Amino acid sequence: MLGRGLWLCKPRLAKRGSKFGVLPYICAAVVCVVVLIVLFLDFIELWVTSFRMNAVVEPHTGIAPPQNVPPPRPDEFLIMPSPLVCQRAKPYLITMVTSAPANQRARQAIRDTWGGEIEFRGLRVMTLFMVGVTSDPGLAKLLVVEARERGDLIQGRFVDTYSNLTLKTLSMLGWTRRFCPQAQFMAKVDDDVLFNPSVLLHFLNRSRNPYEQGDLYLGRVHLHVAPNRDPDSKQYLPAEAYPPSVFPDYCSGTAYVLSRSALLKISLAAAATPLSTHLPPEDVFVGLCAYAAGVLPTYCPLFSGGPSVPYGRCCYQAMVSVHHTSPREMLRYWAEVHSSPQCSWLSVRASLGMCKALAMLWTALDLE
């Protein structure tokens, strides 16, 4: 398309003194603007989103404020690694992957790709999987075998269903708070997400003092989302359970990051919150607890979680998370992204901009 535009501008170059003499300069300026937008589309996206985000957090009366609650006990988990696993590994970043019991292929793909990264520039990374209880006896036995062989499964005392995703998140937060106080950051990641711990740690070290104990709730922020009032929807939330017309801004549940202090505040707020029959989606629930705790979400354009991001080798080198990735795709993409040579700065910027532009276009045209 850019080439065609330049071709249209070219014939006017010879017409000196004509009324079209300025057209080539206009075309050149337009091309330069388009190129700059593509190269820095993620920064533009960050600026626009940050401008639209709520700047003030006031506790909502429907969510209890943080308070002291008893820590979870080991017997609250049917399966878990040794309580000393974090003391031994001393992770700087712990990645908690929420997974369904039947998703063995997804968990193995993660172990064979990004879950196998255990260190970045001296910073230790550990990946564990959070599952619930299955009603299938055969699958339950397979989980026990997998846990014994891999040592990276945590199973909470709740039935693993969509409606219990909030309970899964509560178990995940409680386990991390109790058994992994060494970790400075926790990443919550779905098992269909291609995650890149090294990119995240590079971002954290570039953006802030890595040892700073401030509140960080980082991800792809959803803005001004209204509760689903459709009784036939699996995300139905009646007005009695949540009266306001919109939720506070919150990070997409596909992948987000909490600093240690933010995790403690959100976890305590979540544990102190009475659970109703109708629970909001788990990422909304975390956002509500963050809202009650006075923790603001931070938007990062390197997280997906809204529009799907089309594959591009250089683009995926720059992304922290990419949603909707099958186990087969995860294995292929990871191998290609980490093959030599590394993409140049210009290639990464151009590829990232094109990926994001296509994702926005697909969303606008409803092609997902």
C-alpha positions, 0 to 999 in steps of 0.5 A: 500500500505504501509503495502504491502511494509513492507511485502516485506521488512520483509523476508529480515530481517532474511538474515543477511550478505546477499546483501539484508541486507540493504533493510529493512533499505531502506524500513523503510526510504522510509516509514518514508519519505512517512509518513512525506510527508503525515503529512506535505503535506500542508506545502510542497504545500505552499513552492512549490507554493510560490516558483513559484509565481511572486515575483515582482508586476509592474502596468500593463498599461491596469488597472488604478492605484488606485485613489479617487472615490466617495463612493457608495450611498445607492440608488445604491442597490435595497435591503440592510440591514440598513446602520448602520448594521456594526456599531451595529454588529462591526464585525472583519470579514465580510463574503460576500457570492455571491449568485444567486437569485434562490439559497435560499436553499444554503443561508439557508444551510449557515445560518444553518451552518457556517453563524451562527457563530457570534463570535470566541474568542471575535472576531465578525463575520457577514455574508451577501449575495450579489445578482443581479436582476432577470427577474422572478417577482415571484422570485423578490418578494421572495427576498424582503420577504427573505430580510425582514425576514432575514436582510442579503441580498444586491441586486445590480443594475445589472442583475444576470448573469455569465457575470456580476459576475465582476459587482457583485464583484464590488458591494460587494467591494463597499458596504463593503468599504462604509458601513463596515469600522469597519471590519478588514477583508472581506472574499468573499465566493461562496454559494457552499463553506463550509467555516470555520470562526473559522479556518480562524480567528485562522490562521490570529491570528497565522500568523500575528498581528490581528490588523496589517493594512498591505495588505493581499490578501489571498486564493488559488493562481492560477499561470500563467493562460493564457487568454481563447481565445476561442470565444465559451467559456463563459470565452472568453477574446480577445487579444484586451481586454487583450493583455498579454499571462498570467494573474498576479497571483490571488486568486481563486474566490471561497473564498479569504480574504482581509484585510481592507487596501487591500480591499480599494486599490483593490476597488479603483483600480476596481472602477477606471478601465474602464469596456470593453465589454469583462470582465475577470472572476471576480477572475481574475479581482480582481487579476488584480486590486490587481496587479495594486494596488501593492498588492501581493496574499498570498497562503494558502493551507487551501483554496480549489478552484482548485481540489475538496477535498474529504470529511474527518471529520478531514481534513474538521476540518482543512480547511478554505474553501471547494468548490463544496458543495451542501446544503445537504452536507453542513448541513451533513458535518458541523454537523459531523465536529463539533461533538465530539470528536475533532480530535487529531493533528495527526489525523488532519495532516494525514487526511489533507495530505490524502485529499490533496494527493487524490485531486492531484491524481484525478486532475492528472488523470482528474477524477473530 
